Amino acid sequence: MNDFTQSLFVDYCSSQPIAMGRLVSMNRRIAFEYTPEFLKLGFELSPFKLPLKPGVQFSTDRVFDGLFGVFNDSLPDGWGRLLLDRKLKNKGVFPSHLTPLDRLRYVGTHGMGALQYRPEFPFTSMEKKEIELDQLAQECTQFEEKEEEPFLDELIQLNGSSAGARPKILVSLDSKTKLIRASDNHRNHTHPDWIVKFRSSVDPLDMGSIEYAYHLMATIAGVIVPEARLFKSKLCSGYFGVKRFDRNEKIFLHSHTLSGLLHANHRIPSLDYEAVMKATAILTKNIAEQKKQFRHIAFNVFAHNRDDHAKNFSFLMDENGILSVSPAYDLTFSAGPGGEHCTTVMGNGRSPGKADLLKLAAVSGIDTKDALDILSQVKEAVSQWKQWAQEAGVSKSSMQLIQKSLCEQLCT
């Protein structure tokens, strides 16, 4: 690539594609302007940082290199970025020379959510052959540890521009044959798409089982989670997979992370849960959604999920422009940075507990009785960790290690 992208069109693709606006790189800044057509639609996709109004708008900060957070949410992070950067190096392109618009061109129509970008860099079409998960897991490990390039194109096409550090692929699961195939992310194909995660080189062999046990535990705790399953493996206890929740039949749902909404850097602790609850109240204007968010937060605290950064909270917009809290995702045991939560609870990141959560409920307008009921239900589910761990096939050593931390947490 010799010329950097200077201009990019953005389409909002829910039930029917509509031109949303245009991104332009100028004088080391990135400008965006809504189309009159989209302004008439009246949908506030990113009300805090990119309000729905005519005229050219610039981001007032450099959190995402001048890109508005709603578009930064489309970019792959962690594993996906690693794949793309190595591909570019093979072509003689220094990844550091790419602008955010260049990277969005690579996302094109393959991103999560309802936003698509054109013109896109073309991908080589991939044969819709059956996918063997154990083989792909080994390829991911070889690529990650030994920089094995023969697998690069296949892994890039299966990545689906999803975020997160752990290797993952986007696949289609045939409901009749149960075969796993590559997903094309096409709106006219209504097959169910799943994100399947593989363990990284530093994860335990039963990482998939641990996350599946957390999924079972969260479900009993009343947390709204996407459909999930543990895909079988001969190499480990299984691969954790979740069904995409940004898609409903032929409709793509706009998805926006809290990181992108608030321009909060998810790589460093930057938020308190009070801000999470305030944003939820403003965006949804619905006390039921606030309670849903509060339950998710309580689960993170009691289940010792301290990797609770700003990108692990999202909102979905339906075809009528109504925002709601997305299903909870990336729920698993985590020690967090320096042993603390990425997102503090009323200022407490080291050892938040029931008292901090009740203060959070109070400032969020949640009735004390309702808050106590939620906390009781979550604690009861977490107290049964061993049951969920055994059901998911978690190893004895992992089960005991996590049990010790959960017992300490439940006493706070």
C-alpha positions in Angstrom: 0.0 0.0 0.0 1.6 3.3 -1.1 -1.2 5.8 -0.5 -2.9 6.1 2.8 -6.7 6.3 2.9 -7.9 9.9 3.0 -11.7 9.3 2.8 -14.1 6.6 3.8 -17.8 6.1 3.5 -19.7 4.7 6.5 -23.0 2.7 6.0 -25.5 1.9 8.7 -26.7 -1.6 7.8 -29.5 -2.7 10.0 -32.6 -4.0 8.1 -31.6 -2.0 5.0 -28.3 -0.3 4.3 -28.3 3.5 4.6 -25.4 5.9 4.0 -24.5 7.2 7.4 -21.7 9.6 6.6 -18.2 10.1 5.5 -14.8 10.0 7.3 -12.0 12.2 6.0 -8.4 12.5 7.2 -7.2 16.0 7.0 -4.3 17.8 8.7 -3.6 14.9 11.0 -7.2 15.0 12.2 -10.2 12.9 11.3 -13.5 14.6 10.4 -16.9 13.1 10.1 -20.2 14.4 8.6 -23.6 12.7 8.7 -25.6 12.4 5.5 -28.9 14.3 5.3 -30.5 10.9 4.8 -29.2 9.5 8.1 -30.1 12.7 10.0 -33.7 12.2 9.0 -33.6 8.7 10.5 -33.1 10.3 13.9 -30.9 7.5 15.4 -28.4 8.7 18.0 -25.7 6.0 17.5 -23.1 7.7 19.8 -24.8 10.5 21.6 -22.0 11.4 24.0 -19.1 12.0 21.5 -20.8 12.1 18.0 -24.1 13.8 18.4 -26.7 13.7 15.6 -26.3 17.1 13.9 -25.4 18.5 10.5 -22.0 19.8 9.7 -18.4 18.5 10.1 -17.4 17.2 13.5 -13.9 16.4 14.9 -13.1 14.4 18.0 -11.9 16.6 20.8 -9.4 14.1 22.1 -6.8 11.6 20.9 -7.9 8.5 22.8 -8.4 6.6 19.6 -5.9 8.5 17.4 -8.5 11.1 16.6 -11.1 8.6 15.6 -14.6 8.7 17.1 -15.2 5.8 19.5 -18.2 4.5 17.6 -15.9 3.8 14.7 -13.0 2.6 16.8 -15.4 -0.1 18.1 -15.2 -1.6 14.6 -11.5 -2.1 14.8 -10.0 -5.4 15.9 -8.0 -5.4 19.1 -5.4 -7.8 20.5 -5.5 -11.0 18.5 -7.2 -9.4 15.4 -4.7 -6.6 15.3 -1.8 -9.0 15.6 -3.0 -11.0 12.6 -3.4 -7.9 10.4 -0.1 -6.3 11.5 1.8 -9.5 10.5 0.0 -9.6 7.2 0.9 -6.1 6.4 4.6 -6.7 7.4 4.6 -9.6 4.9 3.5 -7.1 2.2 6.2 -4.6 3.2 3.9 -2.2 5.0 4.8 -0.9 8.4 1.6 -1.2 10.6 2.6 2.0 12.4 2.2 3.9 9.2 -1.4 3.0 8.8 -4.1 5.5 9.7 -7.3 4.5 11.5 -9.1 4.9 8.2 -6.7 2.4 6.6 -7.6 -0.1 9.3 -11.3 0.5 8.8 -10.9 -0.4 5.1 -9.6 -3.8 6.2 -12.7 -4.2 8.4 -15.0 -3.3 5.5 -18.2 -5.4 5.7 -16.7 -7.9 8.1 -17.0 -6.1 11.4 -19.3 -6.7 14.3 -22.4 -4.6 14.7 -24.3 -2.6 12.0 -21.5 -0.3 10.7 -19.7 -1.1 7.4 -17.0 0.8 5.5 -16.3 1.4 1.9 -14.3 1.1 -0.2 -12.9 -1.9 1.5 -9.7 -3.8 0.9 -10.8 -7.0 -0.8 -10.4 -10.4 0.9 -9.7 -13.6 -0.9 -12.9 -15.6 -0.8 -12.6 -18.6 1.5 -14.0 -22.0 0.6 -16.9 -22.9 2.9 -15.3 -26.1 4.0 -15.9 -27.8 7.3 -13.7 -26.4 10.1 -11.8 -28.7 12.4 -11.4 -26.8 15.7 -8.5 -28.8 17.1 -6.5 -28.2 13.9 -7.3 -24.4 14.1 -6.3 -24.3 17.7 -2.9 -25.8 16.9 -2.5 -23.3 14.1 -3.3 -20.4 16.4 -0.7 -21.7 18.9 2.0 -22.1 16.2 1.2 -18.7 14.8 1.3 -17.0 18.2 4.4 -18.7 19.5 6.5 -19.3 16.3 5.1 -16.8 13.9 4.1 -19.5 11.5 2.9 -17.6 8.4 1.2 -20.4 6.3 -1.9 -20.1 8.5 -2.1 -16.3 8.4 -4.7 -15.8 5.6 -7.0 -18.4 7.0 -6.9 -17.0 10.5 -7.5 -13.4 9.3 -10.6 -14.4 7.4 -11.9 -16.4 10.3 -11.2 -13.6 12.8 -14.3 -11.6 11.9 -12.7 -8.4 13.2 -13.6 -9.4 16.8 -11.8 -7.8 19.7 -10.0 -9.3 22.6 -6.6 -10.8 23.3 -7.3 -14.5 23.1 -7.3 -16.2 19.7 -10.8 -16.5 18.3 -12.7 -17.3 15.1 -16.1 -16.4 13.7 -17.9 -19.4 12.3 -21.3 -20.5 11.1 -23.0 -23.5 12.8 -25.3 -25.5 10.5 -28.4 -26.3 12.7 -29.2 -29.4 10.6 -25.8 -31.0 9.9 -24.0 -29.5 13.0 -21.0 -28.8 10.7 -18.9 -25.8 11.5 -18.0 -23.6 8.5 -16.5 -20.2 7.9 -19.0 -17.3 8.2 -19.4 -14.8 5.4 -21.2 -12.2 7.5 -23.7 -11.6 4.7 -27.1 -10.2 5.6 -29.0 -12.5 3.3 -27.6 -15.6 4.9 -29.5 -16.2 8.2 -27.2 -19.0 9.5 -26.3 -18.6 13.2 -22.8 -17.1 13.7 -20.7 -18.1 16.7 -17.5 -16.7 18.1 -15.3 -19.6 19.3 -12.3 -18.9 21.6 -9.1 -20.7 21.8 -6.7 -20.6 24.8 -3.6 -18.3 24.5 -0.2 -19.6 25.3 -0.5 -18.4 28.9 -3.9 -19.8 29.6 -4.6 -23.1 31.4 -5.6 -26.1 29.3 -9.1 -25.9 30.8 -9.6 -22.2 29.9 -12.7 -23.1 27.8 -14.3 -25.1 30.6 -13.6 -22.3 33.1 -15.4 -19.7 31.0 -18.3 -22.1 30.3 -18.6 -22.8 34.0 -18.8 -19.0 34.5 -21.5 -18.9 31.8 -23.6 -21.5 33.7 -23.0 -19.6 37.0 -24.0 -16.3 35.5 -27.2 -17.8 34.0 -28.3 -19.0 37.4 -27.4 -15.6 38.9 -29.9 -14.0 36.5 -27.3 -12.3 34.4 -28.5 -11.9 30.8 -25.9 -13.7 28.7 -25.7 -14.9 25.0 -26.4 -18.5 24.1 -23.2 -20.4 24.7 -21.8 -23.9 24.5 -18.6 -25.9 25.0 -17.3 -27.2 21.7 -15.7 -30.6 22.0 -11.9 -31.1 21.7 -9.5 -34.0 21.8 -6.7 -31.7 22.9 -8.3 -30.0 25.9 -11.5 -29.8 27.9 -13.2 -27.9 25.1 -13.5 -24.5 23.3 -15.9 -21.9 24.7 -18.2 -20.4 22.1 -21.0 -17.8 22.2 -23.7 -17.0 19.6 -23.4 -13.5 18.2 -25.9 -11.1 19.8 -25.4 -8.3 17.3 -27.5 -10.1 14.7 -31.1 -11.0 14.6 -32.2 -13.0 11.5 -31.4 -10.6 8.7 -31.0 -7.6 11.0 -27.7 -6.3 12.2 -27.9 -4.6 15.5 -25.7 -1.5 16.2 -23.3 -2.4 19.0 -21.4 0.2 21.0 -19.0 -0.4 23.8 -18.8 1.8 26.9 -15.1 2.5 25.9 -16.2 3.9 22.6 -19.2 5.8 24.0 -17.2 7.6 26.7 -13.8 7.6 24.9 -12.4 5.6 27.9 -9.1 3.9 27.3 -9.8 0.2 28.0 -6.1 -0.6 28.3 -5.8 1.2 31.6 -8.2 1.4 34.6 -10.2 4.5 33.7 -13.7 4.2 35.1 -15.8 3.7 38.2 -19.0 1.7 38.1 -20.9 4.9 39.0 -20.1 6.2 35.5 -21.2 2.8 34.0 -24.6 3.2 35.8 -25.0 6.8 34.9 -24.3 6.1 31.2 -26.9 3.2 31.4 -29.5 5.5 32.9 -28.9 8.2 30.2 -28.8 5.9 27.3 -31.7 3.5 28.1 -33.9 5.7 30.3 -35.2 2.4 31.7 -34.8 1.3 35.4 -35.1 -2.4 34.3 -32.0 -1.9 32.1 -30.2 -0.2 35.1 -31.0 -3.2 37.3 -29.8 -5.5 34.5 -26.5 -3.6 34.5 -26.3 -3.6 38.3 -26.7 -7.4 38.3 -23.8 -7.8 35.8 -21.7 -5.6 38.0 -22.5 -7.6 41.2 -21.6 -10.8 39.3 -18.2 -9.3 38.3 -17.5 -8.4 42.0 -18.6 -11.7 43.6 -17.3 -14.0 40.9 -13.9 -12.3 40.9 -14.0 -11.1 37.3 -11.6 -8.2 37.5 -10.9 -7.9 33.8 -13.9 -5.5 33.8 -12.6 -2.8 31.6 -14.6 -0.3 29.6 -14.7 -2.5 26.4 -16.4 -5.3 28.3 -19.6 -3.4 28.6 -21.8 -2.7 25.5 -25.1 -1.4 24.4 -27.3 -2.6 21.5 -29.7 -0.5 19.3 -32.7 -2.2 17.8 -34.2 -1.4 14.4 -36.3 1.3 16.0 -33.4 3.2 17.5 -33.9 2.0 21.1 -30.8 1.4 23.2 -30.5 -1.4 25.7 -27.8 -3.1 27.7 -26.2 -5.9 25.7 -25.9 -9.5 27.0 -22.9 -9.8 29.3 -19.7 -11.3 27.8 -16.1 -12.2 28.6 -17.2 -13.4 32.1 -14.4 -15.5 33.6 -12.1 -15.6 36.6 -9.5 -12.9 36.5 -7.1 -11.4 39.0 -7.1 -8.0 37.2 -4.2 -5.5 36.9 -2.2 -5.6 40.2 -5.0 -7.7 41.7 -7.6 -4.9 41.4 -10.7 -4.4 39.3 -10.2 -2.4 36.1 -13.4 -0.6 37.0 -13.7 0.5 40.6 -16.8 0.2 42.8 -17.4 3.6 44.4 -13.6 4.1 44.4 -12.8 0.7 45.7 -10.8 -1.5 43.3 -8.9 -3.7 45.6 -11.6 -5.4 47.7 -15.1 -4.2 46.8 -18.0 -6.0 48.4 -21.7 -5.8 49.5 -21.4 -2.4 51.2 -19.8 -0.8 48.1 -22.5 -2.3 45.8 -25.3 -1.0 48.0 -23.8 2.5 47.8 -23.7 2.1 44.0 -27.3 1.1 43.9 -28.3 4.0 46.1 -26.6 6.7 43.9 -28.1 4.9 40.8 -31.7 5.2 42.0 -32.1 1.4 42.6 -34.4 0.6 45.6 -32.5 -1.0 48.5 -34.8 -4.0 48.6 -34.3 -4.7 44.9 -30.6 -4.3 45.3 -30.4 -6.7 48.2 -32.5 -9.2 46.3 -30.1 -9.0 43.3 -27.0 -9.4 45.5 -28.5 -12.4 47.3 -29.3 -14.1 44.0 -25.8 -13.5 42.6 -24.1 -14.6 45.8 -26.1 -17.8 45.9 -25.2 -18.7 42.4 -21.5 -18.0 42.9 -21.5 -20.0 46.1 -22.3 -23.1 44.0 -19.1 -22.7 41.9 -18.0 -26.3 42.4 -21.3 -27.6 40.8 -20.8 -25.4 37.7 -17.1 -26.3 37.5 -17.8 -30.0 37.6 -20.5 -29.7 35.0 -18.2 -27.9 32.7 -15.2 -30.2 33.1 -12.9 -27.8 35.0 -9.8 -29.5 36.4 -9.5 -30.1 40.1 -6.6 -27.7 40.5 -8.3 -24.9 38.7 -11.5 -25.5 40.6 -9.8 -25.3 44.0 -7.8 -22.2 43.0 -10.9 -20.3 42.0 -12.9 -21.6 44.9 -10.4 -20.1 47.3 -10.7 -16.7 45.7 -14.5 -16.9 45.5 -14.9 -17.8 49.2 -12.8 -14.8 50.2 -14.8 -12.5 47.8 -18.2 -13.7 49.1 -17.2 -12.8 52.6 -16.7 -9.1 51.7 
